[in-house]
Amino acid sequence: MENVAQENEKAISGAIKIDEKEIRTHLDGLVRQSVEDTLNALLNAEADAICQASRYQRSPDRQDTRAGSYKRKLLTKAGEVETSSRGGGDAQSDSCSRR
């Protein structure tokens, strides 16, 4: 009986294989994407605060418009990430423009 159990264990042991390199690559990608999403959310929140309005928001009280953006690559500990930067230089003058 014990012999049969050992044979079954041997047959099952080869059924599950863990590729550590594949797991590490996948986790690195998740961390990199999380860093990128967080940075972009922070940049958007900062632009919203400067302009006192969300992107594409329109109201009679709002006099500022959000200017365009450009992509910028940053090298982080998690790897290279891409952010959508709003303007350049002085955040107030480049992120928003008066109508």
N, C-alpha and C positions, 0 to 999 in steps of 0.2 A: 504494500500500500504506500509506504514511504517512497519507494522507487518511482511509482507513478506520479506522485506529487512533485518530485524533483524533475521528472521529465516535463511535466506541465509548466513548471516554473521556468525551465530553460527555454521552452517554446515561446512563452509569453515575454520573457526578458528582452528578446530581440524585436518585439512588436512596437515598442515605444523608444524613439531615439530623439534626443534633445540636441539641437544644433546651437551651441552657445554663441557662435559668431553671428548667426541669424538673429538670435534674441537680442544680442548687444546692438546690432545694426538697427533693429526695429526700435529699441528703447532710445537709442541716440536720436533717431528721427522724431520720436514723440517729444523728447525733451527740447530739441531744436525748434519744433513747431510751436511748442508751448511758450518758449522764450520769444519767438517771433510774434505770436498772437498777443502776448502781454505787452511787448514794446509798442506794437501798433495801437493797442487799446489806450495805453498811456499817452501816446502822441495825439490820438484823436481827442481824448479827454482834455488835454492841455489846449488844443486848438479850439475846442468848444468853449472852454473857460475864457480864453482870450477874446474870442468873437462874441461871446455871450449868446451863442446859438449853436444848435446841432448842425451837422452837415445837411445841406439842402433845406433847412428850416426857413420858412418865410412868415413874417408877421409885420403888421404896421409899425410896431415899435423897433424892429430890427433895422439898423442902418448899415451894418457890416455884411460883407459877403465873404465866403470862404474861397480863397484862391486855390489853384490847382495843387497837385502834389507830384513828387518824383520819387523813384525808387532809389534806395541807398542800401548797400550791402555792408553789414557789420560783422566783424569776426569776434565771436564770443567764446567763452570756455565750452559752451555747448555745440559750437560749430558756427558756420557762416549763416547769418539770418538776413532776411530782406525786410526793410521797413519802408513805409510810405511816408516820407518826410513832407511836411507842409512848408513850402517856401524855404528861405535860407536867410541867415543874418538875423536882423531884428525880428523877433517873432511877431510883435504887434503889427508892424507895417507889412510884413510879407505873408502872414497867415490870413489876415483880413484886409479888405480894402473898403473904403467909404464909397457909398453911392453918390 
